[in-house]
Amino acid sequence: MNDTNTTLGELEFTRIYDAPRELVFTCMITAEHLTHFWGPIGVSTPIENITIDPRPGGVFETIMVNDEDGAEYPFRGVFVEVVEPEKLVWTEPDVEGGMTSSLTFTDLGDGRTEVVVHQSNVPEMYRTPEAQAGMQSSFDRFAAYVAGL
Amino acid sequence: MPLDPLSSTFAALADPTRRAILARLATGEATVNELAAPFDISLQAISKHLKVLERAGLITRGRNAQYRPCRLEAAPLDDAIGWIERHKQIWQERFDQLEQHLRDIQRAQKEPPK
């Protein structure tokens, strides 16, 4: 997977699927499909824990469950924009002041589909701190991490 | 509304002056005057930034009433890095699983009816 940062304070993930755009889009807005992949690994999202109403103002809520210990991870989003089968935008009002995720689905014309997840309002720490020699401990790791984004 | 610790960390890191202060403190303790020296802003403004950093737990300040040297605290930065790494990991795994799911359903569609 490509995994590149774009502008400061934003983050982008890109993946190309060997599947038609309508199908990929349908998977992303249908509880019956989401339950298979919303994951992540080691974490399940039972279908009864998924509420999705893909239209502006509609909710997108899931409760992911850790397979090992049953710990629950709620996710709460609200759709801002839904353009079938091209675009999905939701915000997470609970996360760091309203993180916004924008998913763009592009038909590559050969049966494949490119999906780009663009997140903005990601915690603004992605900005590169002043380069500074002699940094230590976690600040060192932090700078290296941000520089590598 | 009080922010959770991670939000305070992110909010504190959002400002370039505060990041510069943290970068300076990564090289060792410093007083308010020392921290203010590179900046063209008032001591009062620097003190405000230090309060934000202190509330976020990113720095601690000495007890000496006269100088109160500031010191970088590592733990909140570790938490912030951990949050981002987890977040990236989740999307990677989600995408992997979607790929597998798409393969599964397309294979099922192609199978001839029995």
Interface residues (C-beta under 8 A of the other chain):
Chain A: M1 D3 L11 F13 R15 Y17 D18 A19 L23 V24 C27 M28 H33 H36 F37 W38 G39 P40 I41 E96 G97 V115 V117 P123 E124 M125 Y126 R127 P129 E130 Q132 G134 M135 Q136 S137 S138 F139 D140 R141 F142 A143 Y145
Chain B: L6 S7 T9 F10 A11 L13 A14 P16 R19 A20 L22 A23 R24 A26 T27 L72 A74 A75 L77 D78 A80 I81 W83 I84 K88 Q89 I90 W91 Q92 E93 R94 F95 D96 Q97 L98 E99 Q100 H101 L102 R103 D104 I105 Q106
